[in-house]
Amino acid sequence: MRWEERHKVLVSRLLLVLTLTSCVDLAGTIAEYFLERGVKGGDIHSFGDALFFTTVQLLTVSSQIPNPLTAGGRIVDVALEIWAVIVVAGSAGAIASFFQAGPE
């Protein structure tokens, strides 16, 4: 077993995805916090609530917290879900490509 160029490519792609997803998570958290905090009947009351909601949306495309109540919050939620689906598919494709290529 040795570290080949294809290993470096896979790791760099996965690190890029992780970095970009962290940025999306932070931006989504800030947006959800300012759009949803204090909304009557809503469950996002603190930055921690917004971080939990956003992170869970990115990881599982679902949450224990009900869907956002404001139009802006819903738009952010849909954007988070689209990101999550695209990134999961892209990451799966990168990993599949890695294993399909096999050792050189």
C-alpha positions as CSV (number, residue, x, y, z in Angstrom):
1,M,0.0,0.0,0.0
2,R,1.4,3.4,-1.0
3,W,0.1,6.9,-1.3
4,E,-0.4,7.6,-5.0
5,E,-1.4,10.7,-7.0
6,R,-5.0,9.6,-7.1
7,H,-5.1,9.5,-3.3
8,K,-4.0,13.1,-3.2
9,V,-6.7,14.1,-5.8
10,L,-9.4,12.4,-3.7
11,V,-8.3,13.9,-0.5
12,S,-8.0,17.4,-2.0
13,R,-11.5,17.1,-3.5
14,L,-13.0,15.9,-0.2
15,L,-11.2,18.7,1.7
16,L,-12.6,21.2,-0.8
17,V,-16.1,19.9,-0.3
18,L,-15.7,20.0,3.5
19,T,-14.4,23.6,3.4
20,L,-17.1,24.9,1.1
21,T,-19.8,23.1,3.0
22,S,-18.5,24.7,6.3
23,C,-18.8,28.1,4.6
24,V,-22.3,27.3,3.4
25,D,-23.1,26.1,6.9
26,L,-21.9,29.3,8.5
27,A,-23.7,31.5,5.9
28,G,-26.9,29.5,6.2
29,T,-26.7,29.7,10.0
30,I,-26.4,33.5,10.0
31,A,-29.2,33.8,7.5
32,E,-31.6,31.5,9.3
33,Y,-30.8,33.2,12.6
34,F,-31.6,36.7,11.4
35,L,-34.7,35.5,9.3
36,E,-36.2,33.1,11.9
37,R,-35.4,34.4,15.4
38,G,-38.3,35.8,17.2
39,V,-40.9,34.5,14.7
40,K,-44.1,33.6,16.6
41,G,-44.4,29.8,16.6
42,G,-40.9,29.3,15.3
43,D,-38.2,27.1,17.0
44,I,-35.1,29.1,16.1
45,H,-34.5,31.4,19.1
46,S,-30.7,31.5,19.3
47,F,-27.7,31.2,17.2
48,G,-27.2,27.7,18.5
49,D,-30.7,26.7,17.3
50,A,-29.9,28.2,13.8
51,L,-26.6,26.3,13.7
52,F,-28.3,23.1,14.7
53,F,-31.0,23.5,12.1
54,T,-28.6,24.4,9.3
55,T,-26.0,21.7,10.1
56,V,-28.7,19.0,10.3
57,Q,-30.2,20.2,7.0
58,L,-26.8,19.9,5.3
59,L,-26.1,16.5,6.9
60,T,-29.5,14.7,6.6
61,V,-31.8,17.0,4.6
62,S,-34.2,16.9,7.6
63,S,-34.3,18.3,11.1
64,Q,-36.2,18.0,14.4
65,I,-36.9,21.7,14.1
66,P,-40.0,22.3,11.9
67,N,-39.5,24.0,8.6
68,P,-38.8,27.8,8.6
69,L,-41.8,30.0,8.8
70,T,-40.6,33.1,6.9
71,A,-40.3,33.2,3.1
72,G,-36.6,34.1,3.4
73,G,-36.0,31.2,5.8
74,R,-37.7,28.8,3.4
75,I,-35.6,30.0,0.5
76,V,-32.4,29.5,2.6
77,D,-33.7,26.0,3.6
78,V,-34.3,25.0,0.0
79,A,-30.8,26.3,-1.0
80,L,-29.3,24.2,1.9
81,E,-31.1,21.1,0.8
82,I,-30.0,21.6,-2.9
83,W,-26.4,22.0,-1.7
84,A,-26.6,18.9,0.4
85,V,-28.0,16.7,-2.4
86,I,-25.5,18.0,-5.0
87,V,-22.5,17.7,-2.6
88,V,-23.5,14.1,-1.6
89,A,-23.9,13.1,-5.2
90,G,-20.6,14.8,-6.2
91,S,-18.7,13.3,-3.3
92,A,-20.1,9.8,-4.0
93,G,-19.0,10.3,-7.7
94,A,-15.5,11.3,-6.6
95,I,-15.2,8.3,-4.4
96,A,-16.6,6.0,-7.0
97,S,-14.2,7.4,-9.6
98,F,-11.3,6.8,-7.2
99,F,-12.2,3.1,-6.7
100,Q,-13.1,2.5,-10.4
101,A,-9.7,3.8,-11.5
102,G,-7.9,1.3,-9.2
103,P,-4.2,1.2,-8.5
104,E,-1.9,2.5,-11.2
